[in-house]
Amino acid sequence: VALAPVSSQIRPGLGPRRRLHSIRRIESESALLGLGCALFARYRPRAHFTRFVKRVFSRRNRAVASASASTATVATEIGWKSLAHVYCMNLDHRPERWEFMQRQFQRLRLPVERFSAVNGRQLDVPELAMNGIIAMEALPRYYLPDEQKLFGTDLTAGAIGCALSHMLIWRDIVRRCAEDGVDPRAPFLVIEDDCQFCPEFSESLLLERLSHVPEDWQIVYLGGQDLLRRQHLYEVGKGVRRLYKGFRETTAYVINDAGAKACLEVSVPLHWQIDTHMNDESLREGLKPPRPGHQDHTMHPRGYFLWPGIVAQQREGFPTDVQKMEHD
């Protein structure tokens, strides 16, 4: 399949900054097509390539990253009108996690799509690197023995599957806004299957907390860890902090169309676990000295996090699928 050169896909007359933005967008789309090729090789070895590519970008098959995609919804009649869509990513071989989440969704009466997550242990990682999804420079650290890897930072098989799951959801958000007429400003909620909602979590609480977020938001994390303990330096509103390189976790977040596009642009090729790669802009090109004028807060996507959070990662009940060992 021959792809047109990037230069021929850019509208003439664009200024330097908009031209660069267009190049990054096209490259991210091309990389996702490479992702489709890699997953095709792993999951659909006998299928026709063209048919598979159509499946990747079709309306009916949003969970193409799994051999057996499935979705489930709960009670859509009451409330939660403020969210365009809710995704909960869950591996097919982790039904206990889905049951844990379903109990919470039923209590909250929150309508959710179960998004069948990518099993990183079934992927051909060198092939992903050849297709530009993973940075070639990341492979040496990926193959390090577990005891030599940086916890929560270096890529693992589970971390790659987690990142690809988020990427496929972002691609679906872009599609919904482009093809289904969803308001690009509308918030989408993305949840991982070890998310523990706070006892008072509700639509009204979520809206109240989000009301303090600046209007330029593209992604807002509902909880997480402040590893560098500098959150107090980035306060921008009541209970809201500017996203910066010391924040970690993708347990739950709201994101809009612009945020999904920005996340796709900056996440390919992937050097680190997705939260590190997204939030620490100094590491997006690997272990290189920061560029002149680099700042600790994240500029692209325009991100914020709630502090204190209204969700937490449930670590006691489930073994980790992402890290090299269990959490401390």
C-alpha positions in Angstrom: 0.0 0.0 0.0 1.7 3.2 -1.2 1.1 6.3 0.9 1.3 9.8 -0.6 4.4 11.8 0.5 3.7 14.0 3.5 4.5 17.2 1.5 1.8 16.4 -1.0 -0.9 16.1 1.8 -0.3 19.6 3.2 -2.5 22.5 2.1 -0.5 25.1 0.3 -0.1 28.6 1.8 0.2 27.5 5.4 2.6 29.4 7.7 5.5 27.6 9.3 3.8 26.8 12.6 0.6 25.5 11.0 2.6 23.6 8.4 4.5 21.9 11.2 1.3 21.1 13.0 -0.1 19.5 9.8 3.0 17.4 9.3 2.8 16.1 12.9 -0.9 15.3 12.4 -0.3 13.4 9.2 2.7 11.6 10.6 0.6 10.5 13.6 -2.2 9.2 11.3 0.5 7.3 9.2 1.9 5.8 12.4 -1.6 4.6 13.4 -1.9 3.0 10.0 1.4 1.3 10.9 -0.2 0.2 14.1 -3.0 -1.3 12.1 -0.4 -3.2 10.0 1.3 -4.5 13.1 -1.8 -5.6 14.8 -3.0 -7.1 11.5 0.1 -9.3 11.4 -0.5 -10.5 14.9 -4.3 -10.9 15.1 -5.5 -11.4 11.5 -2.9 -13.4 9.7 -5.3 -14.8 7.1 -7.5 -11.7 6.6 -7.2 -9.5 3.5 -5.2 -6.3 4.3 -7.6 -3.8 2.8 -10.5 -5.3 4.8 -8.5 -5.1 8.0 -7.6 -1.5 7.4 -11.3 -0.7 6.9 -12.0 -2.4 10.2 -9.4 -0.3 12.0 -11.2 2.9 10.9 -14.8 1.6 10.8 -17.7 2.7 13.0 -18.7 -0.8 14.0 -15.3 -2.1 15.1 -13.7 0.3 17.6 -12.0 -2.4 19.6 -10.0 -3.8 16.8 -6.9 -4.2 18.9 -8.2 -7.4 20.5 -8.7 -10.8 18.9 -12.3 -10.8 20.3 -13.6 -7.3 20.9 -16.7 -6.9 23.0 -18.6 -4.0 24.5 -21.1 -3.7 27.3 -23.3 -0.8 28.5 -25.1 -0.2 31.7 -28.2 1.9 32.4 -28.3 4.8 30.0 -31.7 6.2 31.0 -30.7 8.4 33.9 -28.2 11.3 34.2 -24.7 11.8 32.8 -25.9 13.9 29.9 -22.7 16.0 30.2 -20.4 13.4 28.8 -20.2 12.6 25.1 -19.1 9.0 25.7 -17.5 6.9 28.4 -14.9 4.2 27.7 -13.5 1.6 30.2 -10.6 -0.3 28.9 -10.4 -3.9 30.0 -8.3 -6.9 28.9 -10.4 -9.9 27.8 -8.6 -12.2 30.3 -9.4 -9.9 33.3 -13.1 -10.4 33.8 -12.7 -9.9 37.6 -11.6 -6.3 36.9 -14.6 -5.7 34.6 -16.9 -7.0 37.4 -15.3 -4.7 39.8 -15.9 -1.7 37.5 -19.5 -2.8 36.6 -20.4 -2.7 40.3 -19.3 0.9 40.5 -20.9 1.8 37.2 -24.2 0.3 38.3 -24.1 2.2 41.6 -23.3 5.5 39.7 -25.8 4.6 36.9 -23.0 5.6 34.5 -23.4 4.4 30.9 -20.1 2.9 29.8 -18.6 1.1 26.8 -16.3 -1.7 27.6 -13.3 -1.2 25.3 -11.4 -4.4 24.7 -7.8 -3.5 25.5 -4.7 -4.5 23.7 -2.8 -7.5 25.2 0.8 -6.3 25.0 2.1 -9.8 25.6 0.7 -10.9 22.3 2.4 -8.1 20.2 5.5 -8.2 18.0 7.4 -5.4 19.6 10.2 -5.2 17.0 7.5 -5.0 14.3 5.8 -2.1 16.2 9.2 -0.3 16.2 9.6 -0.9 12.5 6.2 0.6 11.9 7.1 3.7 13.9 4.8 3.1 16.9 7.6 2.5 19.4 10.9 4.4 19.2 13.8 2.3 18.0 15.8 4.0 20.8 13.4 2.5 23.4 14.1 -1.1 22.5 17.4 -1.6 24.4 15.7 -0.5 27.6 12.6 -2.6 26.8 14.8 -5.7 26.7 16.6 -4.9 29.9 16.1 -7.4 32.8 13.2 -6.3 35.0 15.5 -5.6 37.9 17.3 -3.0 35.8 14.3 -1.2 34.5 13.0 2.1 35.9 9.7 1.3 37.7 6.8 3.2 36.1 9.0 4.6 33.3 10.6 2.0 31.0 8.4 0.2 28.6 7.1 -3.3 29.4 4.8 -5.5 27.3 1.9 -4.5 29.5 2.8 -0.8 29.2 2.8 -1.0 25.4 -0.6 -2.7 25.4 -1.9 0.0 27.7 -0.5 2.8 25.5 -2.0 1.3 22.3 -5.4 1.0 24.0 -5.4 4.7 24.9 -4.3 5.5 21.3 -7.1 3.5 19.8 -9.6 5.3 22.1 -8.2 8.7 21.1 -8.6 7.7 17.5 -12.2 6.7 18.1 -12.9 10.1 19.8 -11.5 11.9 16.7 -13.7 9.7 14.5 -16.8 10.4 16.5 -16.3 14.1 16.3 -15.5 14.1 12.6 -18.1 11.6 11.4 -20.9 11.4 14.0 -21.3 15.1 14.6 -20.2 15.0 18.3 -19.4 18.5 19.5 -15.5 18.7 19.5 -15.6 20.6 22.8 -17.6 17.9 24.5 -15.8 15.9 27.3 -15.2 12.1 26.8 -14.4 10.1 29.9 -11.7 7.4 29.7 -11.3 5.0 32.6 -8.9 2.1 33.3 -10.3 -1.0 34.9 -8.6 -0.6 38.2 -10.2 2.8 38.9 -11.7 3.4 42.3 -14.2 6.3 42.4 -14.4 8.3 45.6 -17.6 7.5 47.6 -19.2 10.9 46.7 -18.4 10.6 43.0 -21.4 11.8 40.9 -22.1 13.8 37.8 -22.7 16.9 39.9 -19.4 16.5 41.7 -17.6 16.0 38.4 -19.1 19.1 36.9 -18.4 21.2 40.0 -14.7 20.2 40.0 -14.4 20.7 36.2 -16.0 24.1 36.5 -12.7 25.4 38.0 -10.6 24.1 35.1 -9.4 26.8 32.6 -11.3 26.9 29.4 -8.3 26.0 27.2 -8.3 22.4 28.6 -7.7 19.5 26.3 -7.2 16.7 28.9 -8.0 16.7 32.7 -6.9 13.9 34.9 -9.3 13.1 37.7 -6.6 11.7 40.0 -3.1 10.5 40.1 0.3 10.8 41.8 2.4 13.9 42.3 5.8 12.1 42.3 7.9 15.3 42.5 5.6 16.8 45.2 5.4 20.1 43.4 1.7 20.3 42.7 1.4 23.4 44.9 3.5 25.3 42.4 1.0 24.7 39.6 -2.3 25.8 41.1 -4.5 27.5 38.5 -7.9 27.3 40.2 -9.7 25.7 43.1 -8.6 22.1 43.3 -6.9 22.3 39.8 -3.3 22.1 38.9 -1.4 22.6 35.7 -0.1 19.3 34.3 3.6 19.0 34.7 6.3 16.4 34.4 6.0 15.1 37.9 2.4 13.9 37.6 1.7 10.2 36.8 -1.2 7.8 36.2 -3.9 7.5 33.5 -6.5 5.9 35.8 -9.3 8.3 34.7 -9.4 11.5 32.7 -11.7 13.6 30.6 -10.5 14.6 27.1 -11.9 16.4 24.1 -11.3 16.2 20.4 -8.4 18.6 20.4 -6.9 16.7 23.3 -7.2 13.4 21.5 -5.5 14.8 18.4 -2.7 16.3 20.5 -2.2 13.0 22.5 -1.9 11.1 19.2 0.6 13.5 17.8 2.9 13.4 20.8 2.7 9.7 21.6 4.2 8.4 18.4 6.9 7.1 18.5 6.6 5.9 22.1 9.7 6.1 24.2 8.3 5.5 27.7 5.2 4.4 29.5 2.3 6.5 28.3 1.9 8.8 31.3 5.6 9.5 31.5 5.8 10.1 27.7 2.8 12.4 27.7 3.5 14.5 30.8 7.3 15.0 30.6 7.9 16.8 27.4 11.7 16.7 28.0 11.7 12.9 27.5 9.6 12.6 24.3 12.6 12.3 22.1 14.4 9.9 24.5 17.2 10.7 26.9 18.4 14.0 25.5 19.2 17.3 27.2 16.2 19.6 27.6 15.9 22.1 24.9 16.6 25.8 25.7 13.6 27.4 27.4 12.1 24.1 28.4 9.6 24.4 31.2 8.4 21.7 33.6 4.7 22.1 32.8 3.1 20.3 29.8 2.3 22.5 26.9 0.9 20.0 24.4 -1.7 18.7 25.1 -3.0 21.5 27.3 -3.5 19.5 30.5 -4.6 19.8 34.1 -5.3 17.5 37.0 -7.6 17.6 39.9 -6.0 17.9 43.3 -7.1 16.3 45.5 -8.4 13.7 43.0 -11.8 12.1 42.9 -10.5 8.7 41.7 -7.7 6.5 42.8 -5.9 3.4 41.4 -7.1 0.2 43.1 -3.8 -1.6 43.8 -4.7 -4.0 46.6 -7.2 -6.2 44.7 -5.5 -6.8 41.4 -2.0 -7.8 40.2 -0.4 -5.2 37.9 -0.6 -5.8 34.1 1.7 -2.9 33.3 4.6 -2.6 35.7 7.6 -5.0 36.0 6.5 -5.8 39.6 3.7 -5.1 42.0 3.4 -1.6 43.4 5.1 -0.8 46.7 
